[in-house]
Amino acid sequence: MPIYATNNERDFEKVPAGYPRAVCCQVIDRGKVHDDFKDGDVRKITIVWQVEATDENGRRLQIAKWYNLSLHEKATLTGHIEDWLGVSLPKDPVERYAFDFKSLEGRNCILHVKHKPRDKGVSVQVKAVMPPKAGEESAIQPLDYEPRKEPVLDIDGYPTEVFP
């Protein structure tokens, strides 16, 4: 009996390009993941945000960004965290590496979202994370967010199960 592949591609409504207000819904520890650019395994996290914009069913649009879990001064994650919080991370390594990324959940921000044309459609990218504007009328709360299942990590930081 033949086996046929199906086209499982879904066309999600994309977060509009610009500077939307957003709230961090979840920080996911992905564990060690192979990185072709680094030609090796790198510890990664994903930060998931909801923006104020909604889809045709009234659900908030979501956007996520994968980061190398690094607080090196030149790391993208470090720049985004410092810009978002409006402060520099401590220089002392003990204090710096004690930063709890889960503390970002529920925190508001303004994202810089860019659309980049690709062969198959458009890639939606988070280019910057900034603090909310001073005196902004109200904070955004996560709305109808179902947390993504996080991978179970082994003692070396590798996922024992992989979840989307």
BELKA-V162638 format. One line per field, one symbol per residue. ss: DSSP state (A for helix, B for strand, O for the rest). burial: I if it has 16 or more other ideal C-beta (glycine too) atoms within 10 Angstrom, else O. Layout:
ss = ???
burial = ???
This chain:
ss = OOOOOOOOOOOOOOOOOBOOBBBBBBBBBBBBBBBOOOOBBBBBBBBBBBBBBBOOOOOBBBBBBBBBOOOOOOOAAAAAAAAAAOOOOOOOAAAAOOOOAAAAOOOBBBBBBBBBBBOOBBBBBBBBBBOOOOOOOOOOOOOOOOOOOOOOBOOOOBBOOOOO
burial = OOOOOOOOOOOOOIIOOOOIIIIIIIIIIIIIIOOOOOOOOIIIIOIIIIIOIOOOOOOIIIIOIOIIIOIOOOOOIIOIIOIIIOOOOOOOOOOOOOOOIOOIIOIIIIIIIOOOOOOOOOOIOIOIIOOIOOOOOOOIOIOOOOOOOIIOIOOOOOIOOOOO
